[in-house]
Amino acid sequence: TLDLVTFDGYRVVPVLNLWTVLNENDIHNGLADVSVEFMMVFPDPLEGGDVLSVQGPPGFTCVDTVPDCKDFSYLPSSDSSLHLVDSGAPTCTFVGAVCTIRFVVFSAVDANAPIFFRLSTTNPAMEPGTGSNYWLVSHVRDDVPISTAAAVSWNVESQLENVFIVLSDSVGAGSTATINVNFTAVSNAEALVIIPIEPDGFDFSNASVSLGVSSSSTNEIQINTSIVASETVSLSIENVLLPSTGGQTTFDVVTYENSLQRDEKLAVLGFFLPGSISVMSTTLTSFYREQPHMYPIESLFPARASELARAEFVVSFQLDVYAGYRLQVASEGPGARSLTPSDFFVVLCGTVESMVETSVVAISLHALEATLMPSSDSTTVALVASAQYKISLWCTPGAGANTWRFDVRDTATLMSTNSGNSGITPGYQVLPSLSLTLLPERPAPGTTTNLTISVEKGDAVVNELSLIGPPGYIFPDTCGSLCTAGQALTATNQRVAHIALEDGSSMSDFNLTFQIQVQVPVSTSSTTWFVEARGWVSGTKLATAWASHPGFPVVHMPSVVSYGAVANVRTQLVIEFATSGPATRILLQAPATFVLSCMTDPLWSLGLSGANCSEDPLTITVTEPLVGDIAFALQADLPSTTPDNCTFNLLVEDGNEVAVDAAYGVLGKSLEDDFGMGVIADSGIPWISDATLIWSHSGANSTSLITMRITFAFEVRVIKAVLVTLPSGFAHLVTSPYEMAISRRFPLHPTTWLEYAQADSLKVVVDDTGILSISAGEYSFSFSVTVPSSMSWNNIWYISLCTLATCSSPTDATVFVSFPLAGFGIGDSYDMTSAVSHFGFILCFTLAFWFH
C-alpha cells in the first residue's frame, strides 16, 4: 500500500417499502385537472410528531386555497383501514412552482401499514425536464430523514391554447371554402398537422395555405411554419373541400419539432358546418300570370323588370330545421330584387300540400326573414330533412345579373345554406320593356287602315316581332312588306301578326318602324295592343322583351239620326254625318222594324250631287265624291213599338266599294205612343202625323212664306208649346205676335202666345189656363223668312212639341217629340196650287188676328 486515506461516508436512508403515484384517469393533457391516488408504505413505524412530505414535479399544482389541498381524501387500504386519518388532512403549498404536501403524524402508526389517499392536481402546460419529472416522498423525525422514495410521474402532453377553427365564408356542406386557424403555442415547433375527425369527407388534396408550406392528403394537412411559444399563430387554408354532410366539426391539431410531438389539442370543436339547401327548381311568374282572368294576354308573357312578380323555389334541406329557426331569403347582385314580406309562404310538397307557419319580416330591401313555426316548441321539426318544400314570395325584379341565397339560422349560427362551390342559386332572367308607339291613319269601324308601328328595342335581341291586336281586329294574310298574319290566340281568339326580315336575321336598329294593314272592328272590348320580341339566345329562340300600348278607340263617324219618334207614323228620317272620305256610296242599315224607302218615295238629297238611291240594302250613290259634313233625308214608316236594339249603321265606301268610313250603333230615338200625352188611344193610329214644310219662294236672298203643318189624331192636353227651328242661314221676319199666322182652332196662350226674339226659331205657347186643349185636327203655322244666299249642308227644319214652355231647341229634355223636315234648295219649287190655297187661308187668318 503506497497511500491510504480514511474519511467519513454518508448516511444511507432506507427506501419506502411501497411508493406509488397513479394518474387515476390517465389524463396527460397540459393544464388538465388530474385525480391522483397515492400509496405509501414505510419500513419504520411512525411516531407522533413525525413529518411526512410529498413533493410533486415542477409545475404540478395541488393547492385549492392555501393551506388546503385540492380535493384531498383518505382512502381505505386493502385491509379497509384508514391509517393516519386521526392526524387530519395535510397542508399544501405551492412555492417555486413546486407543490408540497405535508402530513404531521398525531399518533403512532405501525411499520408497513399502508397509507392511501387522493387529491387533485393540474398538469403543467408542458412536461417538466426528464430529470425532474418525479414525485418524491420522505419520512422525517426531528429533521432527520428516516426513509425516502421517488416515483416517476406521467408524461405531460402540452396543449395548444386558444384554438379556433372557423370558416371564412358562410358556405354549406359540399362547398369549397377557406378555413381560418388560430392558436397559441406552448412549445416552439416547426410543423403543424390538422386532422379532421367529424364529419367524414374533408378533402385537403387541393388545399393551400397563406402561411408556410403545406403537404396534404385527402384527410389531413401538414403545414411547415415557424411556431414560437406563447405567440399566436393565424393562418388560412384555402380550397378545402368540405364534407357533403353538415354538422358540428371536430379536429385534432398537433405541432412537431424534428418529428417529435410538441403541443396538441385534440377534439377541438371547430365550426358548425351548415347543411346544404338544394334548389330543385325555380319559377318566376309575372303579376299578370297570377290573375289570367283579368290579364289574359299579359299572363302569356314572362316577367319584366320593375314589375311585381312571384318567385317560387322547390328546395330540400339536408338537416332537420327546428321551430324557431329563421329562414332567410335574399336576392343579391346588381340586379337584386326588391322582396315583399306579404303573402310569403312555405309549403310541404306532396299529394296534399301542407302550409308551414311563418312570421315574416323584411330585414332589408332585398332580404326577408321568416321565423318558422314561432308558436311551437323548439324541439319540433319545422322542416324535415330531405323533404321538398316550395318557398313562394313576391318580388320586383331589377335589371342586371342577380342570385338568390337561402340560409337557415339558429339565432346567430348558420345551420343550413344553399351557398356552395358553384355559387348560390342563379337569378331569374327578366325581360326589359320595349317602347311601343302606334299611329293609325283613321281607325274607322269596318275599314282596313294603315297602322305605323314604332318599337324602341333597347338591348333586346330581336329576330321577330309578334303584334297582338285587340279583340275583333283582323290582319290580312299579307299585312305589310315584312308582315304576315299568324294564328289567333287560343285563349282569346285575338289575331296575331308576325314581322320579320326576309332572311330571319336580327333587327339591329335601335328604333324599328313598320307599316302594316289591319281591319278595324265595329267595336272592341279592349283597345290595348301588345308586341312581343323574340330572338335567338344561345341557340334557342326565346321571348326577349314585350310591351303594351293603350291603343286607340274605334273612331266612328260623327253621326246623328233624327225622325219624328211616334209609333206607327210615316215621317222623314234625316241622317247627318261627317266623313273624311272620299266616298261615293252610302249604305244605311236601320232597325228591322223600320221601313225605309227611297225609290217610290222621296229622297231629299240636301246637296248630294247626282244622288241615286236603291233599296235592300238601302244604298245612295253620288256622282261626286263626298268629304266633310253630309246630310240627307228619306221616308220611313215607324213600327208600333221601339225595337230592342234601336240603332243604325252607316257605312261609307269609295268608288271601289272599299269602306273608308263608318258609324255603327248610332242611337235612334224611342217611339212615343199616347202614354202621358192625355190622348184617347186607338190601336195602329199615330197620335200625331203629317208634319209638312211648304214654301212660296226659294231664290237666294229672297223672302219666302213658310208654312209648317202637323196633324193631331186625338185631343192632346199636355203639350205646352210648339217650337219651330230654322236651318242655319235662315232668319224669320216676325217682329210681332200678329205676324205669324196660326190655325184659328189652336189654343193660344191668352197673352204671350208667341216668342220670336231668336232669329232662327219661333215658339207658339199653348193656353195654360186648363180651359183649352189641342183638339184633334190639322194645324198650320205660317211666317215669312229671308232665304240665305246658299244653303247649309244640314238644311233641316224642325217642328217640336214641348211639355214645358221653356224649351228652346229640338234636343231639349222637355221636347216630347220633334219632326225633322228636309229643307228646299235654292231654286226649288213647291206645288204652287197647294201653296196659293194655303196662302189665301193664311192671309185671311193673319188679317183676322190684326183686327181681333
LINBEL-V292251 format. One record per backbone hydrogen bond with DSSP energy under -0.5 kcal/mol. NH is the residue of the N-H (numbers start at 1). CO is the residue of the C=O. E is the energy in kcal/mol with one decimal. If there is no record, write none. Layout:
[[NH;CO;E] [NH;CO;E]]
This chain:
[[13;11;-0.6] [14;146;-0.7] [16;148;-1.5] [17;41;-1.7] [18;41;-1.5] [20;39;-2.5] [22;37;-2.9] [23;21;-0.5] [24;22;-1.2] [24;35;-2.2] [26;23;-1.4] [28;26;-0.6] [30;157;-3.1] [31;123;-0.7] [31;124;-0.8] [32;29;-1.8] [34;121;-3.5] [36;34;-0.6] [36;119;-2.8] [37;22;-2.3] [38;117;-3.1] [39;20;-2.1] [40;115;-2.4] [41;18;-2.8] [42;113;-0.5] [46;109;-3.2] [49;105;-3.0] [50;47;-2.4] [51;140;-2.9] [52;103;-2.6] [53;51;-0.5] [53;138;-2.4] [54;101;-3.0] [55;136;-2.9] [56;99;-2.7] [59;97;-3.8] [60;57;-1.6] [61;122;-1.3] [64;68;-2.3] [68;65;-3.5] [70;62;-2.9] [71;69;-0.5] [72;69;-1.0] [73;118;-2.1] [75;116;-3.5] [77;81;-2.0] [80;77;-2.5] [83;81;-0.8] [85;82;-1.6] [87;84;-1.7] [88;85;-1.7] [91;102;-2.2] [92;67;-2.2] [93;100;-2.0] [95;98;-1.9] [98;95;-1.4] [100;93;-2.5] [101;54;-3.6] [102;91;-2.8] [102;100;-0.5] [103;52;-3.4] [105;50;-2.8] [105;103;-0.5] [109;46;-2.2] [112;42;-3.1] [113;110;-1.3] [114;112;-0.6] [115;40;-2.5] [116;75;-0.5] [116;114;-0.5] [117;38;-2.1] [118;73;-2.9] [119;36;-1.9] [120;70;-3.0] [121;34;-2.7] [122;61;-1.3] [123;32;-3.0] [127;156;-0.6] [132;129;-1.7] [133;129;-0.7] [133;130;-0.6] [134;132;-1.8] [135;151;-3.3] [136;55;-2.8] [136;134;-0.5] [137;149;-2.4] [138;53;-2.0] [139;147;-3.0] [140;51;-2.9] [140;138;-0.5] [141;144;-2.7] [144;141;-1.6] [145;143;-0.5] [146;139;-4.6] [147;139;-1.1] [148;14;-2.0] [149;137;-2.0] [151;135;-2.7] [153;133;-2.3] [157;28;-3.5] [157;155;-0.6] [158;156;-0.8] [158;262;-0.6] [159;125;-0.6] [160;264;-1.8] [161;184;-3.1] [164;162;-0.5] [164;182;-2.8] [166;180;-2.4] [168;178;-2.6] [171;169;-1.7] [172;419;-2.4] [173;274;-2.2] [174;243;-2.6] [175;172;-1.6] [177;175;-0.5] [177;240;-2.7] [179;237;-2.8] [180;166;-2.9] [181;235;-3.0] [182;164;-2.4] [183;233;-1.8] [184;161;-3.3] [185;231;-1.4] [189;227;-2.5] [190;256;-3.1] [191;256;-1.4] [192;223;-2.4] [193;254;-3.1] [194;221;-2.6] [195;193;-0.5] [195;252;-2.9] [196;194;-0.5] [196;219;-0.7] [197;250;-3.2] [198;250;-1.2] [202;199;-0.5] [203;241;-2.0] [204;217;-0.8] [204;218;-1.4] [207;204;-1.7] [208;238;-1.6] [210;236;-2.1] [213;224;-1.8] [215;222;-2.6] [217;220;-2.8] [221;194;-1.9] [222;215;-3.3] [223;192;-3.5] [224;213;-4.0] [224;222;-0.5] [225;190;-1.0] [225;223;-0.8] [227;189;-2.8] [230;185;-3.5] [231;228;-1.9] [233;183;-3.4] [235;181;-2.4] [237;179;-3.3] [238;208;-3.5] [238;236;-0.6] [240;177;-2.8] [241;203;-2.2] [241;239;-0.6] [242;175;-3.2] [242;240;-0.7] [247;273;-2.5] [249;271;-1.9] [250;198;-1.9] [251;268;-1.7] [252;195;-2.8] [253;265;-2.8] [254;193;-2.4] [255;263;-3.4] [256;191;-2.1] [257;260;-2.7] [260;257;-2.1] [262;255;-3.1] [264;158;-2.0] [265;253;-2.7] [268;251;-3.7] [270;249;-2.4] [270;268;-0.9] [273;247;-3.1] [273;271;-0.7] [274;171;-0.6] [274;272;-0.8] [275;415;-3.0] [277;417;-2.0] [278;276;-0.6] [278;316;-2.3] [280;278;-0.7] [280;314;-2.9] [281;314;-1.2] [283;312;-2.6] [285;310;-2.6] [287;308;-1.8] [290;286;-1.1] [291;288;-1.4] [292;289;-0.7] [294;291;-1.3] [295;291;-2.0] [299;295;-2.1] [300;297;-2.2] [301;298;-1.6] [305;431;-2.5] [306;397;-3.7] [307;304;-1.4] [309;395;-3.0] [310;285;-3.2] [311;309;-0.6] [311;393;-2.8] [312;283;-3.0] [313;391;-2.3] [314;281;-2.2] [315;313;-0.6] [315;389;-3.0] [316;278;-2.0] [317;387;-0.6] [318;276;-2.4] [321;383;-2.6] [323;380;-2.9] [324;372;-3.3] [325;322;-2.2] [326;409;-2.8] [327;325;-0.6] [327;370;-3.0] [328;326;-0.6] [328;407;-3.5] [329;368;-2.3] [330;405;-2.4] [331;366;-2.6] [332;403;-3.1] [335;401;-3.2] [336;333;-1.9] [338;396;-1.9] [339;337;-0.6] [339;365;-2.2] [340;394;-2.3] [344;341;-0.9] [345;392;-2.2] [346;356;-0.6] [347;390;-2.4] [348;354;-3.4] [349;347;-0.6] [349;388;-2.5] [353;351;-0.5] [354;348;-1.5] [356;346;-3.1] [359;371;-1.5] [361;369;-2.2] [363;361;-0.6] [363;367;-1.6] [364;367;-1.5] [367;364;-0.9] [368;329;-2.8] [369;361;-2.8] [370;327;-3.2] [371;359;-2.7] [371;369;-0.6] [372;325;-2.7] [372;370;-0.5] [373;357;-3.0] [374;371;-0.5] [376;373;-1.9] [380;377;-2.1] [382;321;-2.3] [382;380;-0.7] [383;321;-2.3] [386;317;-3.1] [387;384;-1.5] [389;315;-3.1] [390;347;-3.1] [391;313;-2.9] [391;389;-0.6] [392;345;-2.6] [392;390;-0.5] [393;311;-2.2] [394;340;-0.7] [394;342;-0.5] [395;309;-3.0] [396;338;-2.4] [397;307;-0.8] [397;395;-0.6] [398;335;-0.9] [403;332;-2.3] [404;425;-3.2] [405;330;-2.8] [407;328;-2.3] [408;416;-3.0] [409;326;-2.3] [410;413;-2.4] [411;409;-0.7] [412;410;-0.6] [413;410;-2.0] [415;408;-3.5] [415;413;-0.7] [416;408;-1.7] [417;275;-2.3] [418;406;-1.7] [423;420;-1.7] [425;404;-0.8] [427;402;-2.3] [430;428;-0.7] [431;303;-2.5] [432;544;-0.7] [434;546;-1.2] [435;456;-1.7] [436;434;-0.6] [437;454;-2.6] [439;452;-2.3] [441;450;-2.1] [444;442;-2.4] [446;520;-1.9] [447;444;-1.7] [448;659;-0.5] [449;447;-0.6] [449;518;-2.7] [451;516;-3.3] [452;439;-2.4] [453;451;-0.5] [453;514;-3.4] [454;437;-2.6] [455;512;-3.3] [456;435;-2.4] [457;455;-0.8] [457;510;-2.2] [460;457;-1.9] [462;460;-0.6] [463;461;-0.5] [463;534;-3.3] [464;534;-1.8] [465;499;-2.6] [466;532;-2.6] [467;465;-0.6] [467;497;-3.4] [468;466;-0.5] [468;530;-3.0] [469;467;-0.6] [469;495;-1.9] [473;470;-1.8] [474;519;-1.7] [479;477;-0.7] [479;483;-0.7] [480;483;-0.9] [483;480;-0.7] [484;498;-2.1] [485;477;-2.0] [486;496;-3.6] [489;494;-2.8] [493;489;-2.3] [495;473;-0.6] [497;467;-2.6] [498;484;-3.1] [499;465;-3.1] [500;482;-1.7] [504;501;-1.6] [507;462;-3.6] [508;506;-0.9] [512;455;-3.4] [512;510;-0.6] [513;511;-0.5] [514;453;-2.6] [516;451;-2.6] [517;479;-2.5] [518;449;-2.1] [519;474;-3.5] [520;447;-3.5] [520;518;-0.5] [529;549;-2.5] [530;468;-2.0] [531;547;-2.4] [532;466;-2.3] [533;545;-3.1] [534;464;-2.5] [535;542;-2.5] [537;535;-0.6] [537;540;-3.3] [540;537;-1.6] [542;535;-2.8] [542;540;-0.7] [544;533;-2.8] [545;533;-1.2] [546;432;-1.0] [547;531;-2.3] [549;529;-2.4] [555;443;-2.4] [555;553;-0.6] [556;554;-1.0] [557;662;-2.9] [560;576;-2.7] [562;574;-2.5] [564;572;-0.6] [565;563;-1.2] [566;564;-2.5] [567;672;-2.2] [568;639;-2.2] [569;566;-1.7] [571;569;-0.5] [571;636;-2.7] [573;634;-3.4] [574;562;-2.9] [574;572;-0.5] [575;632;-3.1] [576;560;-2.5] [577;630;-2.8] [578;558;-1.3] [579;628;-2.6] [582;626;-0.5] [583;626;-1.5] [584;653;-2.5] [585;653;-1.8] [586;620;-2.5] [587;651;-3.1] [588;618;-2.3] [589;649;-2.9] [590;588;-0.5] [594;591;-2.0] [595;637;-2.2] [596;594;-0.7] [597;635;-2.0] [604;633;-2.8] [605;603;-1.0] [608;605;-1.1] [610;608;-0.5] [611;608;-0.9] [612;621;-2.4] [614;619;-2.7] [618;588;-0.7] [619;614;-3.0] [620;586;-2.8] [621;612;-3.3] [621;619;-0.5] [622;584;-2.3] [623;609;-2.1] [624;609;-0.7] [626;583;-3.4] [628;579;-3.3] [630;577;-3.6] [632;575;-1.9] [633;604;-2.6] [634;573;-1.9] [635;597;-1.1] [635;602;-0.8] [636;571;-2.7] [637;595;-2.6] [638;569;-2.8] [638;636;-0.6] [646;644;-0.7] [647;645;-1.8] [648;666;-2.2] [649;589;-2.4] [650;663;-3.5] [651;587;-2.6] [652;661;-3.0] [653;585;-2.3] [654;658;-2.2] [657;654;-2.0] [660;652;-2.9] [661;652;-1.6] [663;650;-3.0] [666;648;-2.8] [668;646;-2.8] [672;565;-2.5] [677;674;-1.9] [678;674;-0.6] [679;674;-0.7] [681;679;-0.8] [685;682;-2.2] [686;684;-0.6] [689;711;-2.7] [692;709;-2.2] [694;707;-2.8] [696;705;-0.8] [701;787;-0.8] [701;788;-0.7] [702;699;-2.0] [704;785;-2.3] [706;704;-0.6] [706;783;-3.2] [707;694;-2.9] [708;781;-2.5] [709;692;-2.1] [710;779;-2.1] [711;689;-3.0] [712;777;-2.9] [713;687;-2.0] [714;687;-0.8] [716;774;-3.2] [717;677;-1.2] [718;677;-0.8] [720;802;-2.8] [721;802;-1.2] [722;764;-2.7] [723;800;-2.9] [724;722;-0.5] [724;762;-3.3] [725;723;-0.5] [725;798;-2.6] [726;760;-2.9] [730;727;-1.5] [731;786;-1.0] [732;759;-2.3] [733;784;-2.8] [739;736;-2.1] [740;737;-0.7] [741;782;-2.0] [743;780;-2.0] [746;743;-1.6] [748;746;-1.4] [749;765;-2.1] [753;751;-0.8] [755;763;-2.6] [756;754;-0.5] [761;758;-1.3] [762;724;-2.2] [763;755;-2.4] [764;722;-3.1] [765;753;-2.2] [765;763;-0.6] [766;720;-2.4] [767;747;-2.5] [774;716;-2.2] [775;773;-0.7] [777;712;-2.6] [779;710;-3.0] [781;708;-1.8] [782;741;-3.1] [783;706;-2.2] [785;704;-2.5] [786;731;-2.6] [787;702;-3.5] [787;785;-0.5] [792;728;-0.6] [795;792;-0.6] [795;793;-0.8] [796;794;-2.0] [797;821;-3.2] [798;725;-2.0] [799;819;-2.0] [800;723;-3.2] [801;817;-2.8] [802;721;-2.7] [802;800;-0.5] [803;814;-3.1] [804;814;-0.5] [807;804;-1.2] [812;809;-1.7] [815;812;-1.6] [816;801;-2.4] [816;814;-0.7] [817;801;-1.1] [819;799;-2.7] [820;818;-0.6] [821;797;-3.2] [823;795;-3.1] [827;698;-1.6] [828;825;-2.3] [832;830;-0.8] [835;831;-2.3] [836;832;-3.6] [837;833;-2.1] [838;834;-2.2] [839;835;-2.5] [840;836;-2.8] [841;837;-1.7] [842;838;-3.0] [843;839;-3.1] [844;840;-2.2] [845;841;-2.4] [846;842;-2.6] [847;843;-2.3] [848;844;-2.1] [849;845;-1.5] [850;846;-2.1] [851;847;-1.7] [852;849;-1.5]]
